């Protein structure tokens, strides 16, 4: 897998997120309170709301538009809601965030 640097973990506050623009679309990169990081497509499966502008709690994010809760681990909507977004491989090396962009391309296909 080819990894591309997209920033540093310190660029994202705990329980925060950033949006990364790629040729295939926007990716939300999220940091939990315990410094775990996740990357998912940056649109809610409900109405396309920007998940990177939502509230991070535990390993989930709440969409800012209609309060859908999305798992950062699986990309699945939680509770009674149905739908999902793709998760994107992400890792941290020496504080640098690295994303697998070919997985983003596969997600867009």
GROMACS elastic network, one bead per residue, 0.5 to 0.9 nm:
[ bonds ]
;  ai    aj funct       b0    kb
    1   100     6  0.66490   500
    1   101     6  0.89536   500
    1   102     6  0.78578   500
    1   103     6  0.88329   500
    2    99     6  0.82869   500
    2   100     6  0.58463   500
    2   101     6  0.73492   500
    2   102     6  0.73337   500
    3    90     6  0.83710   500
    3    91     6  0.86883   500
    3    98     6  0.55695   500
    3    99     6  0.53560   500
    3   101     6  0.69527   500
    3   102     6  0.87119   500
    4    97     6  0.82494   500
    4    98     6  0.51655   500
    4    99     6  0.53118   500
    4   100     6  0.63256   500
    4   101     6  0.68316   500
    5     8     6  0.83143   500
    5    96     6  0.67267   500
    5    97     6  0.57271   500
    5    99     6  0.65033   500
    6    20     6  0.76175   500
    6    96     6  0.76259   500
    6    97     6  0.56889   500
    6    98     6  0.59061   500
    6    99     6  0.69252   500
    7    10     6  0.84370   500
    7    11     6  0.67927   500
    7    95     6  0.86867   500
    7    96     6  0.58654   500
    7    97     6  0.53883   500
    7    98     6  0.76388   500
    8    11     6  0.53563   500
    8    12     6  0.76699   500
    8    92     6  0.82583   500
    8    94     6  0.88199   500
    8    95     6  0.55635   500
    8    97     6  0.52453   500
    8    98     6  0.87151   500
    9    12     6  0.57465   500
    9    13     6  0.80893   500
    9    31     6  0.78336   500
    9    35     6  0.83065   500
    9    37     6  0.80816   500
    9    92     6  0.74492   500
    9    95     6  0.55539   500
    9    96     6  0.60704   500
    9    97     6  0.59984   500
   10    13     6  0.65319   500
   10    14     6  0.86541   500
   10    95     6  0.74322   500
   10    96     6  0.86619   500
   11    18     6  0.83013   500
   12    15     6  0.82477   500
   12    16     6  0.58895   500
   12    17     6  0.58822   500
   12    18     6  0.65539   500
   12    29     6  0.83155   500
   12    30     6  0.74512   500
   12    31     6  0.64779   500
   13    16     6  0.50682   500
   13    17     6  0.73155   500
   13    30     6  0.89637   500
   13    31     6  0.69135   500
   13    32     6  0.86003   500
   13    33     6  0.86601   500
   14    17     6  0.83857   500
   14    30     6  0.85514   500
   14    31     6  0.54891   500
   14    32     6  0.55131   500
   14    34     6  0.74602   500
   14    35     6  0.65056   500
   14    36     6  0.89955   500
   14    56     6  0.88938   500
   15    30     6  0.73018   500
   15    31     6  0.54491   500
   15    33     6  0.51021   500
   15    34     6  0.85356   500
   15    35     6  0.83935   500
   15    55     6  0.75525   500
   15    56     6  0.51143   500
   15    57     6  0.66835   500
   15    58     6  0.81994   500
   16    29     6  0.85764   500
   16    30     6  0.59288   500
   16    31     6  0.56016   500
   16    32     6  0.70668   500
   16    33     6  0.85224   500
   16    52     6  0.80424   500
   16    53     6  0.85598   500
   16    54     6  0.85418   500
   16    55     6  0.74673   500
   16    56     6  0.62395   500
   17    28     6  0.66385   500
   17    29     6  0.54244   500
   17    31     6  0.62091   500
   17    32     6  0.89213   500
   17    51     6  0.86419   500
   17    52     6  0.52963   500
   17    53     6  0.71535   500
   17    54     6  0.81921   500
   17    55     6  0.87346   500
   17    56     6  0.78483   500
   18    27     6  0.83872   500
   18    28     6  0.58539   500
   18    29     6  0.53219   500
   18    30     6  0.66809   500
   18    31     6  0.89829   500
   18    52     6  0.58276   500
   18    53     6  0.80218   500
   19    26     6  0.64536   500
   19    27     6  0.56785   500
   19    29     6  0.61833   500
   19    30     6  0.88538   500
   19    42     6  0.71651   500
   19    50     6  0.88431   500
   19    51     6  0.89076   500
   19    52     6  0.59388   500
   19    53     6  0.85851   500
   20    25     6  0.84826   500
   20    26     6  0.56657   500
   20    27     6  0.51236   500
   20    28     6  0.63323   500
   20    29     6  0.72579   500
   20    42     6  0.87280   500
   21    24     6  0.80721   500
   21    25     6  0.60170   500
   21    27     6  0.63866   500
   21    28     6  0.89064   500
   22    25     6  0.51416   500
   22    26     6  0.59010   500
   22    27     6  0.73086   500
   22   101     6  0.80402   500
   22   104     6  0.81049   500
   23    26     6  0.82784   500
   23   104     6  0.89269   500
   23   105     6  0.83054   500
   24   101     6  0.88393   500
   24   104     6  0.64436   500
   24   105     6  0.58554   500
   24   107     6  0.82989   500
   24   108     6  0.60401   500
   24   109     6  0.89329   500
   25    41     6  0.78488   500
   25    42     6  0.82256   500
   25   104     6  0.79720   500
   25   105     6  0.88757   500
   25   108     6  0.77478   500
   26    40     6  0.88981   500
   26    41     6  0.63205   500
   26    42     6  0.54637   500
   26    43     6  0.79791   500
   27    39     6  0.64773   500
   27    40     6  0.57219   500
   27    43     6  0.83714   500
   27    52     6  0.82349   500
   27    88     6  0.81272   500
   27   104     6  0.83004   500
   28    38     6  0.81049   500
   28    39     6  0.55283   500
   28    40     6  0.54005   500
   28    41     6  0.58803   500
   28    43     6  0.83221   500
   28    50     6  0.83000   500
   28    51     6  0.67502   500
   28    52     6  0.50659   500
   28    53     6  0.88554   500
   29    37     6  0.69995   500
   29    38     6  0.57055   500
   29    40     6  0.67489   500
   29    41     6  0.87938   500
   29    42     6  0.83933   500
   29    52     6  0.71044   500
   29    90     6  0.86806   500
   30    36     6  0.81320   500
   30    37     6  0.54354   500
   30    38     6  0.51929   500
   30    39     6  0.62868   500
   30    40     6  0.83725   500
   30    52     6  0.73436   500
   30    56     6  0.75822   500
   30    61     6  0.85714   500
   30    72     6  0.78834   500
   31    34     6  0.79589   500
   31    35     6  0.57142   500
   31    36     6  0.56171   500
   31    38     6  0.66863   500
   31    56     6  0.79355   500
   31    59     6  0.88428   500
   32    35     6  0.51614   500
   32    36     6  0.52858   500
   32    37     6  0.64215   500
   32    38     6  0.84467   500
   32    56     6  0.68513   500
   32    57     6  0.71671   500
   32    58     6  0.63845   500
   32    59     6  0.65542   500
   32    60     6  0.86633   500
   33    36     6  0.75027   500
   33    56     6  0.85958   500
   33    57     6  0.79152   500
   33    58     6  0.71849   500
   33    59     6  0.89947   500
   34    58     6  0.86023   500
   36    59     6  0.84703   500
   37    72     6  0.87434   500
   37    90     6  0.74339   500
   37    91     6  0.76010   500
   37    92     6  0.80653   500
   37    97     6  0.86651   500
   38    59     6  0.86765   500
   38    72     6  0.60667   500
   38    73     6  0.70241   500
   38    87     6  0.78082   500
   38    88     6  0.76665   500
   38    89     6  0.78552   500
   38    90     6  0.63857   500
   38    91     6  0.83284   500
   39    42     6  0.85952   500
   39    72     6  0.73434   500
   39    73     6  0.87674   500
   39    86     6  0.87306   500
   39    87     6  0.59141   500
   39    88     6  0.51448   500
   39    89     6  0.68103   500
   39    90     6  0.62338   500
   39    99     6  0.80422   500
   40    43     6  0.85477   500
   40    51     6  0.87853   500
   40    72     6  0.69507   500
   40    73     6  0.88029   500
   40    74     6  0.88886   500
   40    75     6  0.66998   500
   40    85     6  0.66182   500
   40    86     6  0.56759   500
   40    88     6  0.54315   500
   40    89     6  0.86436   500
   41    44     6  0.81205   500
   41    51     6  0.81570   500
   41    75     6  0.83787   500
   41    85     6  0.57902   500
   41    86     6  0.57287   500
   41    87     6  0.66335   500
   41    88     6  0.75290   500
   41   104     6  0.84504   500
   41   107     6  0.87043   500
   42    48     6  0.81613   500
   42    49     6  0.78525   500
   42    50     6  0.55330   500
   42    51     6  0.52263   500
   42    52     6  0.60955   500
   42    85     6  0.81815   500
   43    46     6  0.84708   500
   43    47     6  0.78880   500
   43    49     6  0.51943   500
   43    51     6  0.56069   500
   43    52     6  0.82207   500
   43    63     6  0.86487   500
   43    85     6  0.74628   500
   44    47     6  0.60361   500
   44    50     6  0.65239   500
   44    51     6  0.60629   500
   44    63     6  0.65950   500
   44    65     6  0.88390   500
   44    68     6  0.77603   500
   44    70     6  0.79657   500
   44    77     6  0.88777   500
   44    83     6  0.86392   500
   44    84     6  0.78454   500
   44    85     6  0.71464   500
   45    48     6  0.58520   500
   45    49     6  0.80269   500
   45    68     6  0.88537   500
   45    77     6  0.80041   500
   45    82     6  0.82995   500
   45    83     6  0.55752   500
   45    84     6  0.57638   500
   45    85     6  0.63482   500
   46    49     6  0.76364   500
   46    66     6  0.82456   500
   46    68     6  0.76105   500
   46    81     6  0.86102   500
   46    82     6  0.83604   500
   46    83     6  0.72186   500
   46    84     6  0.88394   500
   47    65     6  0.80230   500
   47    66     6  0.82930   500
   48    51     6  0.83823   500
   48    65     6  0.87566   500
   49    52     6  0.88870   500
   49    53     6  0.84816   500
   49    54     6  0.88027   500
   49    63     6  0.63676   500
   49    64     6  0.67726   500
   49    65     6  0.58087   500
   49    66     6  0.81895   500
   50    53     6  0.56432   500
   50    54     6  0.71528   500
   50    63     6  0.69600   500
   50    64     6  0.72006   500
   50    65     6  0.80983   500
   51    54     6  0.50609   500
   51    55     6  0.82461   500
   51    61     6  0.69453   500
   51    62     6  0.71725   500
   51    63     6  0.52119   500
   51    64     6  0.69494   500
   51    65     6  0.89382   500
   51    70     6  0.85757   500
   52    55     6  0.82067   500
   52    56     6  0.88687   500
   52    61     6  0.82652   500
   52    63     6  0.82489   500
   52    64     6  0.88826   500
   53    62     6  0.88729   500
   53    63     6  0.74123   500
   53    64     6  0.63920   500
   54    61     6  0.60009   500
   54    62     6  0.52306   500
   54    65     6  0.83985   500
   54    67     6  0.85940   500
   55    60     6  0.82967   500
   55    61     6  0.53656   500
   55    62     6  0.51749   500
   55    63     6  0.71194   500
   55    64     6  0.73331   500
   56    59     6  0.72461   500
   56    60     6  0.58257   500
   56    62     6  0.65987   500
   57    60     6  0.54110   500
   57    61     6  0.60871   500
   57    62     6  0.79002   500
   58    61     6  0.81224   500
   59    70     6  0.87370   500
   59    71     6  0.61781   500
   59    72     6  0.54463   500
   59    73     6  0.66610   500
   60    69     6  0.64818   500
   60    70     6  0.54730   500
   60    72     6  0.50988   500
   60    73     6  0.77616   500
   60    75     6  0.89365   500
   60    78     6  0.87947   500
   61    68     6  0.82666   500
   61    69     6  0.56536   500
   61    70     6  0.53805   500
   61    71     6  0.66352   500
   61    72     6  0.68135   500
   62    65     6  0.87526   500
   62    66     6  0.84326   500
   62    67     6  0.53655   500
   62    68     6  0.55418   500
   62    70     6  0.63332   500
   63    66     6  0.62045   500
   63    68     6  0.52820   500
   63    69     6  0.63355   500
   63    70     6  0.76169   500
   64    67     6  0.59567   500
   64    68     6  0.81444   500
   65    68     6  0.80386   500
   68    77     6  0.69467   500
   68    78     6  0.76021   500
   68    79     6  0.86091   500
   68    81     6  0.70805   500
   69    76     6  0.85377   500
   69    77     6  0.57701   500
   69    78     6  0.55369   500
   69    79     6  0.75846   500
   69    81     6  0.81900   500
   70    73     6  0.88355   500
   70    74     6  0.82668   500
   70    75     6  0.59746   500
   70    76     6  0.56238   500
   70    78     6  0.58370   500
   70    83     6  0.89610   500
   70    84     6  0.75731   500
   70    85     6  0.83302   500
   71    74     6  0.54990   500
   71    75     6  0.50265   500
   71    76     6  0.54513   500
   71    77     6  0.63447   500
   71    78     6  0.67211   500
   71    84     6  0.87751   500
   72    75     6  0.54883   500
   72    76     6  0.79700   500
   72    87     6  0.75747   500
   73    76     6  0.82462   500
   73    87     6  0.74271   500
   74    77     6  0.87534   500
   74    84     6  0.81931   500
   74    85     6  0.82829   500
   74    86     6  0.78462   500
   74    87     6  0.65384   500
   75    83     6  0.85805   500
   75    84     6  0.52545   500
   75    86     6  0.57152   500
   75    87     6  0.57115   500
   76    82     6  0.75893   500
   76    83     6  0.61408   500
   76    85     6  0.65189   500
   76    86     6  0.84669   500
   77    80     6  0.81451   500
   77    81     6  0.57719   500
   77    82     6  0.55545   500
   77    83     6  0.54687   500
   77    84     6  0.56032   500
   77    85     6  0.83096   500
   78    81     6  0.60656   500
   78    82     6  0.73856   500
   78    83     6  0.87722   500
   79    82     6  0.81066   500
   86   104     6  0.85940   500
   86   107     6  0.66187   500
   87   103     6  0.87974   500
   87   104     6  0.87683   500
   87   107     6  0.86566   500
   88    99     6  0.72562   500
   88   100     6  0.69377   500
   88   101     6  0.81046   500
   88   103     6  0.62083   500
   88   104     6  0.64748   500
   88   107     6  0.83781   500
   89    98     6  0.84516   500
   89    99     6  0.59127   500
   89   100     6  0.55330   500
   89   101     6  0.83754   500
   89   103     6  0.70907   500
   89   104     6  0.87625   500
   90    97     6  0.70104   500
   90    98     6  0.56044   500
   90   100     6  0.65037   500
   91    96     6  0.81804   500
   91    97     6  0.59386   500
   91    98     6  0.53054   500
   91    99     6  0.66436   500
   91   100     6  0.88060   500
   92    95     6  0.57785   500
   92    96     6  0.53644   500
   92    98     6  0.61354   500
   92    99     6  0.89813   500
   93    96     6  0.51933   500
   93    97     6  0.67489   500
   93    98     6  0.75280   500
   94    97     6  0.86202   500
   99   102     6  0.89337   500
   99   103     6  0.86370   500
   99   104     6  0.89020   500
  100   103     6  0.56213   500
  100   104     6  0.70958   500
  101   105     6  0.64691   500
  101   106     6  0.87069   500
  102   106     6  0.62030   500
  102   107     6  0.85463   500
  103   107     6  0.61013   500
  103   108     6  0.86843   500
  104   108     6  0.63383   500
  104   109     6  0.87912   500
  105   108     6  0.51558   500
  105   109     6  0.63447   500
  106   109     6  0.51690   500
